[in-house]
Amino acid sequence: MPLMAITADLAAAQLPNGIEHSLVRVTPAWQIRGGDLLVGIDDGPLTHTADLRSARPFTRPRYALTQPLHALARDTGTITLDGRNYTTKPDDLVLYVPAAWCPMAYEPEQRVERIAWHTPAWGYDRTPRRYIQRGTLRRVAPDGLVAVQWDGYEETFLTGRDLVRPVDPADIAQEREESGGYAVGDRVTFGQGPSVGLVLDLYRPSFYGPFRARVLWDGTPDTAPREDTISADQLNVTTPTEA
C-alpha cells in the first residue's frame, strides 16, 4: 500500500459530528463495504515526490452502499461506491472511515434508501438499471436487522443495516436541482387529471432531455394501483418528500 500525502483540503472535509479526521484510512475501492463513510479518493502520483500519492476529498462525505449484482447487467469494470455519484475502478485507492468507527443510528419512521434494480416490463431497451430505492423504517431488530416498508409496498422487509443508509436531505436537494423540481418519494399528480401517485424512481435516459419518472399511481375502488413511466416535467408535486 503506497503512502498517501493527504492534501490540505481533507482537513476542510465536513465529517459527521463526532467523527475525527484522524479516523480516516485508505483502502482499495473493492474492499469498501456498506456503512463505510466515503471521504475521498486517490488523486494519482505526486510528480515531485517519489513513492507518494496524493488524495482529494469528495465534495460531500457519504456512506457507502453495498451493491447487489444483477445477472443481466453489463459489467462496466467500475464501482459506484455510494450508488449515486462516486464511481471508481476496483483497485483505485479510497479514503474512508470504517463502518465500525462511524455507526449509523436508526429509529422507527426514519427514511432510508438502498441500491435496487429495475427491469422495464416493455420497450425496446429492457436492460436492468440500477437505482436508489427509498422507504420508511418501521422496526429496528436487536439482531442487526431493520424492517423497511419500501415505497410502493404494503409489506415490510427485513434487511441488514449494511444494505441501507439514512436518506440525506442534500440528496433530495440534488435531485430537485438536477430534475427540475422532483425527487424520489414525492406525491404527484399528472396534468389536470385526478390521478395521484408516488415517484419511485427518477432518471435521465440520455445525456440531454427531460428526466423520466417511474410513478406508482394510486388505485381506485374499481382499479388496482398501476405503474407508469412518463416525462417528469408533466408532473405536479403535491406533497414533497422529506428525508
ABEGO torsion letter per residue (X at the ends): XBBBBBBAAAAABBBBBGBBAAABBBBBAAABBBGBBBABBBAEBBAABBGBBBBBBBABBBBBBBBBBBAABBBAGBBBAAGAABBBBAABBBBBBBAAABBBBBBBGBBBBBBBBBBBABEABABBBBBBBBBBBABBBAAGBBBBBBBGBABBBBBBAAABBBBBAAAAAAAAAAAGGBBBGBBBBBEABABBBBBABBBBABABEBBBBBBBBBBBAABBBBBBBBBAAABBBABBBBX
